[in-house]
Every structure is written in C-alpha cells, then in structure tokens.
C-alpha cells in the first residue's frame, strides 16, 4: 500500500454518528444526490450532500442513523454548503451507507 497513514493521522479524523432529520432533492447537483440535514446531538445540526439516490428513497432515510466525518472544512456544492461527509461503501455506482448496528446517542464518537 502506498498511502499508509500513522495512528496520529487517523486520530485527526472526527467520525460521529448522527440521525438524518430532513431529506431534500438536490436537482442542481451534477450527479443525482440528496441534501441531508443530520442531528449530531451536542455537535448540533449539520448538512451534507450525498449521492445515494440509487439505493435509498427519501422517506427511508428519515430517522436513519449514519456515520460521518464532521471535521472537514465546509464545501460549496452548487448553491448548497456541505458541512460533513456521510460515509458509505462504494459498490459500483451504488453507495451503501455506514451505520451502527444498534441505535446510539447522536454525536457518539466512532473509533
């Protein structure tokens, strides 16, 4: 592997669990995507754009817990400001969301 990181590098990534509380279409995105509003408990509410439209309907995403990186800088995507990166496993063109097996408190640290 060429891109080995140190444990110290990994500890800089802030992975947290949040619950999706709002899902909207994102017609301005270059690739089909949703605009997500996610509750991270004490960290507050953050927004993210996610290209997950092939496997997930909007209604099925509401109240679903996900894992996200919450300490990236904000990124402008069209007219939308993404504040975190929702994590998923890429399977061809599909993205399968990562989530805890059991419900946990919003804002829980993933390590």
MOPAC internal coordinates of N, CA, C and O (Angstrom, degrees):
PM7 1SCF
backbone

  N    0.0000 0     0.00 0     0.00 0    0    0    0
  C    1.4610 1     0.00 0     0.00 0    1    0    0
  C    1.5154 1   109.53 1     0.00 0    2    1    0
  O    1.2310 1   121.11 1   -46.77 1    3    2    1
  N    1.3053 1   115.48 1   133.23 1    3    2    1
  C    1.4643 1   120.68 1  -178.94 1    5    3    2
  C    1.5212 1   113.72 1   -88.71 1    6    5    3
  O    1.2310 1   120.12 1   157.49 1    7    6    5
  N    1.3136 1   117.37 1   -22.51 1    7    6    5
  C    1.4685 1   119.50 1  -172.75 1    9    7    6
  C    1.5348 1   112.19 1  -109.05 1   10    9    7
  O    1.2310 1   120.16 1  -130.75 1   11   10    9
  N    1.2976 1   117.31 1    49.25 1   11   10    9
  C    1.4606 1   122.93 1   177.81 1   13   11   10
  C    1.5325 1   109.37 1   -67.84 1   14   13   11
  O    1.2310 1   120.65 1   -45.37 1   15   14   13
  N    1.3384 1   116.37 1   134.63 1   15   14   13
  C    1.4603 1   120.30 1   175.11 1   17   15   14
  C    1.5270 1   108.37 1  -115.19 1   18   17   15
  O    1.2310 1   121.17 1   -16.61 1   19   18   17
  N    1.3080 1   115.37 1   163.39 1   19   18   17
  C    1.4650 1   120.22 1   177.39 1   21   19   18
  C    1.5281 1   109.14 1   -88.57 1   22   21   19
  O    1.2310 1   120.82 1   -14.32 1   23   22   21
  N    1.3254 1   116.04 1   165.68 1   23   22   21
  C    1.4556 1   120.34 1   175.72 1   25   23   22
  C    1.5273 1   109.69 1   -61.22 1   26   25   23
  O    1.2310 1   120.40 1   143.87 1   27   26   25
  N    1.3277 1   116.84 1   -36.13 1   27   26   25
  C    1.4700 1   120.82 1   178.34 1   29   27   26
  C    1.5262 1   110.46 1   -62.29 1   30   29   27
  O    1.2310 1   120.03 1   141.68 1   31   30   29
  N    1.3504 1   117.55 1   -38.32 1   31   30   29
  C    1.4650 1   120.31 1   176.01 1   33   31   30
  C    1.5256 1   110.27 1   -60.96 1   34   33   31
  O    1.2310 1   120.72 1   134.81 1   35   34   33
  N    1.3292 1   116.23 1   -45.19 1   35   34   33
  C    1.4633 1   120.78 1  -178.35 1   37   35   34
  C    1.5278 1   111.28 1   -62.73 1   38   37   35
  O    1.2310 1   119.95 1   142.26 1   39   38   37
  N    1.3167 1   117.70 1   -37.74 1   39   38   37
  C    1.4700 1   119.92 1  -177.39 1   41   39   38
  C    1.5315 1   112.29 1   -67.53 1   42   41   39
  O    1.2310 1   119.93 1   164.80 1   43   42   41
  N    1.3178 1   117.75 1   -15.20 1   43   42   41
  C    1.4679 1   120.93 1   177.27 1   45   43   42
  C    1.5267 1   112.27 1   -75.90 1   46   45   43
  O    1.2310 1   120.15 1   159.91 1   47   46   45
  N    1.3383 1   117.31 1   -20.09 1   47   46   45
  C    1.4624 1   121.73 1  -178.72 1   49   47   46
  C    1.5274 1   108.48 1   -83.58 1   50   49   47
  O    1.2310 1   120.66 1   -59.74 1   51   50   49
  N    1.3230 1   116.34 1   120.26 1   51   50   49
  C    1.4635 1   122.01 1  -178.60 1   53   51   50
  C    1.5268 1   108.73 1   -96.38 1   54   53   51
  O    1.2310 1   120.75 1   -81.10 1   55   54   53
  N    1.3435 1   116.18 1    98.90 1   55   54   53
  C    1.4602 1   122.95 1   179.63 1   57   55   54
  C    1.5252 1   108.44 1   -97.58 1   58   57   55
  O    1.2310 1   120.75 1   -52.53 1   59   58   57
  N    1.3307 1   116.17 1   127.47 1   59   58   57
  C    1.4661 1   121.10 1  -177.61 1   61   59   58
  C    1.5245 1   110.92 1  -135.70 1   62   61   59
  O    1.2310 1   121.37 1   -22.53 1   63   62   61
  N    1.3170 1   114.98 1   157.47 1   63   62   61
  C    1.4519 1   122.11 1   174.83 1   65   63   62
  C    1.5211 1   108.10 1   -96.14 1   66   65   63
  O    1.2310 1   121.21 1   -43.75 1   67   66   65
  N    1.3274 1   115.30 1   136.25 1   67   66   65
  C    1.4581 1   121.09 1   175.36 1   69   67   66
  C    1.5088 1   110.24 1  -139.80 1   70   69   67
  O    1.2310 1   120.93 1   -13.25 1   71   70   69
  N    1.3243 1   115.83 1   166.75 1   71   70   69
  C    1.4594 1   122.18 1   178.79 1   73   71   70
  C    1.5207 1   109.28 1  -113.55 1   74   73   71
  O    1.2310 1   120.62 1   -49.82 1   75   74   73
  N    1.3148 1   116.42 1   130.18 1   75   74   73
  C    1.4632 1   121.72 1   178.16 1   77   75   74
  C    1.5336 1   108.03 1   -72.44 1   78   77   75
  O    1.2310 1   120.70 1   -58.15 1   79   78   77
  N    1.3385 1   116.27 1   121.85 1   79   78   77
  C    1.4660 1   120.95 1  -177.76 1   81   79   78
  C    1.5286 1   112.79 1  -111.54 1   82   81   79
  O    1.2310 1   120.52 1   168.95 1   83   82   81
  N    1.3509 1   116.62 1   -11.05 1   83   82   81
  C    1.4636 1   120.02 1   177.84 1   85   83   82
  C    1.5196 1   108.36 1  -155.12 1   86   85   83
  O    1.2310 1   120.95 1   -39.29 1   87   86   85
  N    1.3414 1   115.78 1   140.71 1   87   86   85
  C    1.4640 1   122.27 1   178.29 1   89   87   86
  C    1.5168 1   108.42 1  -134.16 1   90   89   87
  O    1.2310 1   120.68 1   -51.59 1   91   90   89
  N    1.3423 1   116.30 1   128.41 1   91   90   89
  C    1.4581 1   121.13 1   178.02 1   93   91   90
  C    1.5199 1   109.77 1  -130.66 1   94   93   91
  O    1.2310 1   121.06 1   -28.64 1   95   94   93
  N    1.3278 1   115.59 1   151.36 1   95   94   93
  C    1.4580 1   120.43 1   172.45 1   97   95   94
  C    1.5247 1   108.78 1   -63.84 1   98   97   95
  O    1.2310 1   120.86 1   -24.47 1   99   98   97
  N    1.3268 1   115.96 1   155.53 1   99   98   97
  C    1.4705 1   121.60 1   179.86 1  101   99   98
  C    1.5293 1   108.85 1  -132.65 1  102  101   99
  O    1.2310 1   120.48 1  -107.70 1  103  102  101
  N    1.3503 1   116.69 1    72.30 1  103  102  101
  C    1.4652 1   120.25 1  -174.62 1  105  103  102
  C    1.5314 1   114.07 1   -64.65 1  106  105  103
  O    1.2310 1   119.61 1   158.90 1  107  106  105
  N    1.3302 1   118.35 1   -21.10 1  107  106  105
  C    1.4709 1   120.95 1  -179.44 1  109  107  106
  C    1.5355 1   113.02 1   -79.09 1  110  109  107
  O    1.2310 1   119.73 1   167.61 1  111  110  109
  N    1.3106 1   118.12 1   -12.39 1  111  110  109
  C    1.4680 1   121.52 1  -178.72 1  113  111  110
  C    1.5283 1   109.88 1   -69.07 1  114  113  111
  O    1.2310 1   120.85 1   -34.30 1  115  114  113
  N    1.3397 1   115.98 1   145.70 1  115  114  113
  C    1.4720 1   120.82 1   178.81 1  117  115  114
  C    1.5259 1   111.86 1   -65.62 1  118  117  115
  O    1.2310 1   120.31 1   140.32 1  119  118  117
  N    1.3213 1   117.01 1   -39.68 1  119  118  117
  C    1.4630 1   123.34 1   175.40 1  121  119  118
  C    1.5201 1   107.52 1  -108.93 1  122  121  119
  O    1.2310 1   119.75 1   -32.49 1  123  122  121
  N    1.3308 1   118.09 1   147.51 1  123  122  121
  C    1.4759 1   119.39 1   179.33 1  125  123  122
  C    1.5317 1   111.14 1   -52.78 1  126  125  123
  O    1.2310 1   120.81 1   -49.37 1  127  126  125
  N    1.3282 1   116.05 1   130.63 1  127  126  125
  C    1.4672 1   121.11 1  -175.79 1  129  127  126
  C    1.5204 1   110.03 1  -155.01 1  130  129  127
  O    1.2310 1   122.10 1   -15.05 1  131  130  129
  N    1.3274 1   113.58 1   164.95 1  131  130  129
  C    1.4624 1   121.76 1   171.88 1  133  131  130
  C    1.5254 1   108.76 1  -114.06 1  134  133  131
  O    1.2310 1   121.28 1   -26.02 1  135  134  133
  N    1.3248 1   115.16 1   153.98 1  135  134  133
  C    1.4589 1   121.89 1   167.76 1  137  135  134
  C    1.5251 1   106.67 1   -96.94 1  138  137  135
  O    1.2310 1   120.71 1   -57.83 1  139  138  137
  N    1.3260 1   116.26 1   122.17 1  139  138  137
  C    1.4616 1   121.35 1  -177.93 1  141  139  138
  C    1.5204 1   110.48 1  -109.86 1  142  141  139
  O    1.2310 1   120.41 1   -39.33 1  143  142  141
  N    1.3174 1   116.82 1   140.67 1  143  142  141
  C    1.4536 1   123.28 1   169.59 1  145  143  142
  C    1.5174 1   105.53 1  -112.20 1  146  145  143
  O    1.2310 1   120.82 1   -55.10 1  147  146  145
  N    1.3520 1   116.04 1   124.90 1  147  146  145
  C    1.4594 1   121.33 1  -170.29 1  149  147  146
  C    1.5249 1   110.03 1  -125.59 1  150  149  147
  O    1.2310 1   120.96 1   -47.48 1  151  150  149
  N    1.3295 1   115.77 1   132.52 1  151  150  149
  C    1.4657 1   122.71 1   178.30 1  153  151  150
  C    1.5313 1   108.65 1   -92.81 1  154  153  151
  O    1.2310 1   120.79 1   -63.18 1  155  154  153
  N    1.3482 1   116.09 1   116.82 1  155  154  153
  C    1.4583 1   122.47 1   178.13 1  157  155  154
  C    1.5298 1   111.84 1  -107.05 1  158  157  155
  O    1.2310 1   120.20 1  -148.80 1  159  158  157
  N    1.3175 1   117.22 1    31.20 1  159  158  157
  C    1.4635 1   120.96 1   176.52 1  161  159  158
  C    1.5166 1   111.81 1    62.02 1  162  161  159
  O    1.2310 1   120.65 1    54.95 1  163  162  161
  N    1.3414 1   116.36 1  -125.05 1  163  162  161
  C    1.4672 1   121.46 1  -177.86 1  165  163  162
  C    1.5292 1   113.15 1   -61.56 1  166  165  163
  O    1.2310 1   119.92 1   157.98 1  167  166  165
  N    1.3430 1   117.76 1   -22.02 1  167  166  165
  C    1.4729 1   120.71 1   177.71 1  169  167  166
  C    1.5189 1   111.76 1   -77.20 1  170  169  167
  O    1.2310 1   120.35 1   165.44 1  171  170  169
  N    1.3183 1   116.93 1   -14.56 1  171  170  169
  C    1.4563 1   121.20 1   178.39 1  173  171  170
  C    1.5184 1   113.00 1    94.60 1  174  173  171
  O    1.2310 1   121.85 1    13.81 1  175  174  173
  N    1.3148 1   114.07 1  -166.19 1  175  174  173
  C    1.4605 1   123.06 1  -178.25 1  177  175  174
  C    1.5249 1   108.40 1   -96.36 1  178  177  175
  O    1.2310 1   120.56 1   -46.17 1  179  178  177
  N    1.3376 1   116.54 1   133.83 1  179  178  177
  C    1.4653 1   121.66 1   176.66 1  181  179  178
  C    1.5210 1   108.79 1  -130.42 1  182  181  179
  O    1.2310 1   121.25 1   -25.41 1  183  182  181
  N    1.3215 1   115.22 1   154.59 1  183  182  181
  C    1.4609 1   121.67 1   179.48 1  185  183  182
  C    1.5220 1   109.73 1  -111.02 1  186  185  183
  O    1.2310 1   121.30 1   -28.93 1  187  186  185
  N    1.3291 1   115.12 1   151.07 1  187  186  185
  C    1.4588 1   120.56 1   178.73 1  189  187  186
  C    1.5174 1   109.36 1  -150.63 1  190  189  187
  O    1.2310 1   120.88 1   -29.90 1  191  190  189
  N    1.3143 1   115.92 1   150.10 1  191  190  189
  C    1.4536 1   122.35 1   170.87 1  193  191  190
  C    1.5221 1   106.67 1  -100.86 1  194  193  191
  O    1.2310 1   120.56 1   -44.91 1  195  194  193
  N    1.3322 1   116.53 1   135.09 1  195  194  193
  C    1.4622 1   119.68 1  -177.44 1  197  195  194
  C    1.5250 1   110.39 1  -137.79 1  198  197  195
  O    1.2310 1   121.07 1   -51.74 1  199  198  197
  N    1.3246 1   115.55 1   128.26 1  199  198  197
  C    1.4663 1   122.01 1   178.13 1  201  199  198
  C    1.5305 1   109.10 1   -86.79 1  202  201  199
  O    1.2310 1   120.81 1  -106.80 1  203  202  201
  N    1.3157 1   116.05 1    73.20 1  203  202  201
  C    1.4637 1   121.98 1  -174.43 1  205  203  202
  C    1.5219 1   111.53 1  -127.08 1  206  205  203
  O    1.2310 1   120.23 1  -155.90 1  207  206  205
  N    1.3291 1   117.17 1    24.10 1  207  206  205
  C    1.4641 1   121.12 1  -173.12 1  209  207  206
  C    1.5240 1   113.75 1   -75.42 1  210  209  207
  O    1.2310 1   119.23 1   161.23 1  211  210  209
  N    1.3373 1   119.07 1   -18.77 1  211  210  209
  C    1.4657 1   119.86 1  -176.81 1  213  211  210
  C    1.5291 1   112.37 1   -74.21 1  214  213  211
  O    1.2310 1   119.89 1   150.09 1  215  214  213
  N    1.3213 1   117.82 1   -29.91 1  215  214  213
  C    1.4655 1   120.59 1  -177.14 1  217  215  214
  C    1.5213 1   114.51 1  -111.13 1  218  217  215
  O    1.2310 1   119.71 1   164.52 1  219  218  217
  N    1.3306 1   118.15 1   -15.48 1  219  218  217
  C    1.4613 1   120.45 1  -171.75 1  221  219  218
  C    1.5256 1   111.45 1  -125.19 1  222  221  219
  O    1.2310 1   121.26 1   -50.50 1  223  222  221
  N    1.3310 1   115.19 1   129.50 1  223  222  221
  C    1.4563 1   121.79 1   170.67 1  225  223  222
  C    1.5253 1   107.88 1   -86.71 1  226  225  223
  O    1.2310 1   120.38 1   -27.97 1  227  226  225
  N    1.3095 1   116.88 1   152.03 1  227  226  225
  C    1.4674 1   120.76 1  -177.49 1  229  227  226
  C    1.5322 1   111.96 1   -55.29 1  230  229  227
  O    1.2310 1   120.18 1   133.38 1  231  230  229
  N    1.3118 1   117.25 1   -46.62 1  231  230  229
  C    1.4748 1   120.42 1  -177.68 1  233  231  230
  C    1.5199 1   112.41 1   -61.47 1  234  233  231
  O    1.2310 1   120.07 1   145.16 1  235  234  233
  N    1.3222 1   117.48 1   -34.84 1  235  234  233
  C    1.4698 1   121.39 1  -178.86 1  237  235  234
  C    1.5278 1   111.71 1   -71.99 1  238  237  235
  O    1.2310 1   120.06 1   161.40 1  239  238  237
  N    1.3269 1   117.50 1   -18.60 1  239  238  237
  C    1.4686 1   121.23 1  -179.24 1  241  239  238
  C    1.5288 1   112.57 1   -84.93 1  242  241  239
  O    1.2310 1   120.22 1   154.49 1  243  242  241
  N    1.3167 1   117.18 1   -25.51 1  243  242  241
  C    1.4661 1   119.98 1  -178.33 1  245  243  242
  C    1.5209 1   110.72 1   -60.94 1  246  245  243
  O    1.2310 1   121.22 1   -46.27 1  247  246  245
  N    1.3198 1   115.28 1   133.73 1  247  246  245
  C    1.4673 1   124.53 1   179.27 1  249  247  246
  C    1.5267 1   113.60 1    67.68 1  250  249  247
  O    1.2310 1   120.12 1  -166.87 1  251  250  249
  N    1.3135 1   117.37 1    13.13 1  251  250  249
  C    1.4595 1   121.95 1   177.32 1  253  251  250
  C    1.5275 1   109.17 1   -86.44 1  254  253  251
  O    1.2310 1   120.21 1   -43.74 1  255  254  253
  N    1.3232 1   117.20 1   136.26 1  255  254  253
  C    1.4624 1   120.12 1   175.72 1  257  255  254
  C    1.5207 1   109.48 1   -84.79 1  258  257  255
  O    1.2310 1   121.24 1   -37.05 1  259  258  257
  N    1.3312 1   115.24 1   142.95 1  259  258  257
  C    1.4618 1   122.28 1  -179.62 1  261  259  258
  C    1.5305 1   108.47 1  -135.11 1  262  261  259
  O    1.2310 1   121.15 1    -8.98 1  263  262  261
  N    1.3283 1   115.40 1   171.02 1  263  262  261
  C    1.4615 1   122.17 1   173.59 1  265  263  262
  C    1.5251 1   107.00 1  -113.61 1  266  265  263
  O    1.2310 1   120.42 1   -42.82 1  267  266  265
  N    1.3363 1   116.80 1   137.18 1  267  266  265
  C    1.4586 1   120.67 1  -178.68 1  269  267  266
  C    1.5268 1   110.87 1  -144.74 1  270  269  267
  O    1.2310 1   121.61 1   -25.24 1  271  270  269
  N    1.3298 1   114.52 1   154.76 1  271  270  269
  C    1.4608 1   121.69 1   169.43 1  273  271  270
  C    1.5190 1   105.82 1   -86.53 1  274  273  271
  O    1.2310 1   120.39 1   -56.91 1  275  274  273
  N    1.3401 1   116.87 1   123.09 1  275  274  273
  C    1.4637 1   119.79 1  -174.46 1  277  275  274
  C    1.5284 1   113.60 1  -108.48 1  278  277  275
  O    1.2310 1   119.94 1  -179.42 1  279  278  277
  N    1.3358 1   117.73 1     0.58 1  279  278  277
  C    1.4684 1   118.27 1  -178.07 1  281  279  278
  C    1.5227 1   113.70 1  -115.58 1  282  281  279
  O    1.2310 1   119.96 1  -154.39 1  283  282  281
  N    1.3271 1   117.67 1    25.61 1  283  282  281
  C    1.4580 1   120.94 1   168.48 1  285  283  282
  C    1.5223 1   108.58 1   -81.06 1  286  285  283
  O    1.2310 1   119.89 1   -24.48 1  287  286  285
  N    1.3351 1   117.82 1   155.52 1  287  286  285
  C    1.4648 1   117.78 1   172.74 1  289  287  286
  C    1.5360 1   109.74 1   -67.82 1  290  289  287
  O    1.2310 1   120.62 1   -25.86 1  291  290  289
  N    1.3255 1   116.41 1   154.14 1  291  290  289
  C    1.4633 1   121.27 1   176.90 1  293  291  290
  C    1.5213 1   109.61 1   -59.22 1  294  293  291
  O    1.2310 1   120.85 1   -31.60 1  295  294  293
  N    1.3487 1   115.99 1   148.40 1  295  294  293
  C    1.4630 1   120.57 1  -179.76 1  297  295  294
  C    1.5210 1   109.57 1  -132.51 1  298  297  295
  O    1.2310 1   121.03 1   -52.79 1  299  298  297
  N    1.3217 1   115.64 1   127.21 1  299  298  297
  C    1.4604 1   121.74 1   178.25 1  301  299  298
  C    1.5263 1   108.83 1   -78.94 1  302  301  299
  O    1.2310 1   120.60 1   -55.67 1  303  302  301
  N    1.3333 1   116.46 1   124.33 1  303  302  301
  C    1.4602 1   122.72 1   176.14 1  305  303  302
  C    1.5173 1   106.20 1  -126.19 1  306  305  303
  O    1.2310 1   120.93 1   -72.89 1  307  306  305
  N    1.3355 1   115.82 1   107.11 1  307  306  305
  C    1.4678 1   122.06 1  -171.26 1  309  307  306
  C    1.5302 1   107.34 1    55.81 1  310  309  307
  O    1.2310 1   119.48 1    54.99 1  311  310  309
  N    1.3305 1   118.60 1  -125.01 1  311  310  309
  C    1.4664 1   121.10 1   179.86 1  313  311  310
  C    1.5227 1   112.08 1   -97.36 1  314  313  311
  O    1.2310 1   120.42 1  -163.70 1  315  314  313
  N    1.3234 1   116.80 1    16.30 1  315  314  313
  C    1.4584 1   122.83 1  -174.08 1  317  315  314
  C    1.5287 1   109.98 1  -115.06 1  318  317  315
  O    1.2310 1   120.40 1   -42.52 1  319  318  317
  N    1.3392 1   116.84 1   137.48 1  319  318  317
  C    1.4596 1   121.51 1   178.36 1  321  319  318
  C    1.5266 1   109.06 1  -102.27 1  322  321  319
  O    1.2310 1   120.79 1   -68.24 1  323  322  321
  N    1.3401 1   116.09 1   111.76 1  323  322  321
  C    1.4568 1   121.41 1   178.15 1  325  323  322
  C    1.5262 1   108.89 1   -86.48 1  326  325  323
  O    1.2310 1   120.27 1   -49.13 1  327  326  325
  N    1.3377 1   117.09 1   130.87 1  327  326  325
  C    1.4663 1   122.14 1  -173.90 1  329  327  326
  C    1.5260 1   113.97 1  -111.33 1  330  329  327
  O    1.2310 1   120.25 1   173.96 1  331  330  329
  N    1.3328 1   117.14 1    -6.04 1  331  330  329
  C    1.4614 1   120.85 1   178.37 1  333  331  330
  C    1.5253 1   108.10 1  -155.46 1  334  333  331
  O    1.2310 1   120.80 1   -11.72 1  335  334  333
  N    1.3288 1   116.08 1   168.28 1  335  334  333
  C    1.4588 1   121.29 1  -179.46 1  337  335  334
  C    1.5295 1   108.77 1  -117.53 1  338  337  335
  O    1.2310 1   120.83 1   -68.85 1  339  338  337
  N    1.3226 1   116.02 1   111.15 1  339  338  337
  C    1.4601 1   121.98 1   177.72 1  341  339  338
  C    1.5230 1   107.58 1   -74.61 1  342  341  339
  O    1.2310 1   120.51 1   -46.08 1  343  342  341
  N    1.3320 1   116.64 1   133.92 1  343  342  341
  C    1.4618 1   121.07 1  -175.25 1  345  343  342
  C    1.5191 1   112.11 1   -96.78 1  346  345  343
  O    1.2310 1   121.60 1   -37.65 1  347  346  345
  N    1.3319 1   114.54 1   142.35 1  347  346  345
  C    1.4512 1   121.23 1   177.09 1  349  347  346
  C    1.5121 1   110.33 1  -155.11 1  350  349  347
  O    1.2310 1   121.18 1   -21.50 1  351  350  349
  N    1.3092 1   115.35 1   158.50 1  351  350  349
  C    1.4597 1   121.79 1   175.84 1  353  351  350
  C    1.5246 1   107.68 1   -89.17 1  354  353  351
  O    1.2310 1   120.64 1   -49.13 1  355  354  353
  N    1.3359 1   116.38 1   130.87 1  355  354  353
  C    1.4566 1   121.37 1  -178.48 1  357  355  354
  C    1.5271 1   108.59 1   -89.79 1  358  357  355
  O    1.2310 1   121.56 1   -54.40 1  359  358  357
  N    1.3398 1   114.62 1   125.60 1  359  358  357
  C    1.4533 1   121.68 1   179.83 1  361  359  358
  C    1.5266 1   107.48 1  -129.27 1  362  361  359
  O    1.2310 1   120.81 1   -90.52 1  363  362  361
  N    1.3330 1   116.06 1    89.48 1  363  362  361
  C    1.4602 1   119.70 1  -173.00 1  365  363  362
  C    1.5104 1   109.25 1    69.65 1  366  365  363
  O    1.2310 1   120.10 1    59.03 1  367  366  365
  N    1.3351 1   117.42 1  -120.97 1  367  366  365
  C    1.4631 1   121.73 1   177.12 1  369  367  366
  C    1.5221 1   112.17 1   -94.62 1  370  369  367
  O    1.2310 1   120.82 1   175.35 1  371  370  369
  N    1.3227 1   116.04 1    -4.65 1  371  370  369
  C    1.4606 1   120.71 1  -178.83 1  373  371  370
  C    1.5240 1   110.83 1   -92.42 1  374  373  371
  O    1.2310 1   121.16 1   -31.39 1  375  374  373
  N    1.3318 1   115.39 1   148.61 1  375  374  373
  C    1.4622 1   122.26 1   173.43 1  377  375  374
  C    1.5283 1   107.39 1  -120.58 1  378  377  375
  O    1.2310 1   121.16 1   -56.30 1  379  378  377
  N    1.3313 1   115.39 1   123.70 1  379  378  377
  C    1.4603 1   121.50 1   178.98 1  381  379  378
  C    1.5167 1   107.75 1  -102.39 1  382  381  379
  O    1.2310 1   120.42 1   -62.43 1  383  382  381
  N    1.3231 1   116.80 1   117.57 1  383  382  381
  C    1.4600 1   121.62 1  -175.87 1  385  383  382
  C    1.5248 1   112.05 1   -62.57 1  386  385  383
  O    1.2310 1   121.12 1   -38.32 1  387  386  385
  N    1.3400 1   115.45 1   141.68 1  387  386  385
  C    1.4600 1   121.03 1   172.75 1  389  387  386
  C    1.5182 1   108.17 1   -88.82 1  390  389  387
  O    1.2310 1   120.79 1   -43.02 1  391  390  389
  N    1.3182 1   116.10 1   136.98 1  391  390  389
  C    1.4597 1   119.90 1  -179.30 1  393  391  390
  C    1.5244 1   109.70 1  -153.88 1  394  393  391
  O    1.2310 1   120.82 1   -23.07 1  395  394  393
  N    1.3405 1   116.04 1   156.93 1  395  394  393
  C    1.4657 1   118.65 1   177.83 1  397  395  394
  C    1.5269 1   110.29 1   -68.42 1  398  397  395
  O    1.2310 1   120.98 1   -30.17 1  399  398  397
  N    1.3141 1   115.73 1   149.83 1  399  398  397
  C    1.4666 1   121.43 1   179.51 1  401  399  398
  C    1.5289 1   111.57 1   -68.34 1  402  401  399
  O    1.2310 1   120.52 1   147.33 1  403  402  401
  N    1.3300 1   116.62 1   -32.67 1  403  402  401
  C    1.4570 1   122.55 1   178.49 1  405  403  402
  C    1.5235 1   108.56 1  -123.33 1  406  405  403
  O    1.2310 1   120.32 1   -26.92 1  407  406  405
  N    1.3223 1   116.99 1   153.08 1  407  406  405
  C    1.4585 1   120.94 1   178.98 1  409  407  406
  C    1.5288 1   109.73 1   -62.74 1  410  409  407
  O    1.2310 1   121.32 1   -45.90 1  411  410  409
  N    1.3264 1   115.08 1   134.10 1  411  410  409
  C    1.4680 1   121.24 1   178.08 1  413  411  410
  C    1.5279 1   108.16 1  -129.42 1  414  413  411
  O    1.2310 1   121.08 1    -9.65 1  415  414  413
  N    1.3154 1   115.54 1   170.35 1  415  414  413
  C    1.4634 1   120.50 1   179.30 1  417  415  414
  C    1.5191 1   109.77 1   -67.74 1  418  417  415
  O    1.2310 1   120.56 1   -42.85 1  419  418  417
  N    1.3397 1   116.54 1   137.15 1  419  418  417
  C    1.4651 1   120.64 1   175.83 1  421  419  418
  C    1.5198 1   109.19 1   -59.35 1  422  421  419
  O    1.2310 1   120.75 1   -42.98 1  423  422  421
  N    1.3253 1   116.17 1   137.02 1  423  422  421
  C    1.4505 1   122.64 1  -177.85 1  425  423  422
  C    1.5136 1   113.33 1    92.39 1  426  425  423
  O    1.2310 1   120.23 1   176.31 1  427  426  425
  N    1.3420 1   117.16 1    -3.69 1  427  426  425
  C    1.4721 1   119.76 1   178.92 1  429  427  426
  C    1.5218 1   110.41 1   -57.09 1  430  429  427
  O    1.2310 1   121.05 1   -40.21 1  431  430  429
  N    1.3371 1   115.60 1   139.79 1  431  430  429
  C    1.4607 1   122.27 1  -179.67 1  433  431  430
  C    1.5321 1   108.89 1   -78.15 1  434  433  431
  O    1.2310 1   120.84 1   -42.49 1  435  434  433
  N    1.3369 1   115.99 1   137.51 1  435  434  433
  C    1.4545 1   122.20 1   173.08 1  437  435  434
  C    1.5131 1   106.63 1  -102.32 1  438  437  435
  O    1.2310 1   120.25 1   -54.19 1  439  438  437
  N    1.3423 1   117.12 1   125.81 1  439  438  437
  C    1.4684 1   119.46 1  -179.02 1  441  439  438
  C    1.5098 1   110.94 1  -135.01 1  442  441  439
  O    1.2310 1   120.10 1   180.00 1  443  442  441

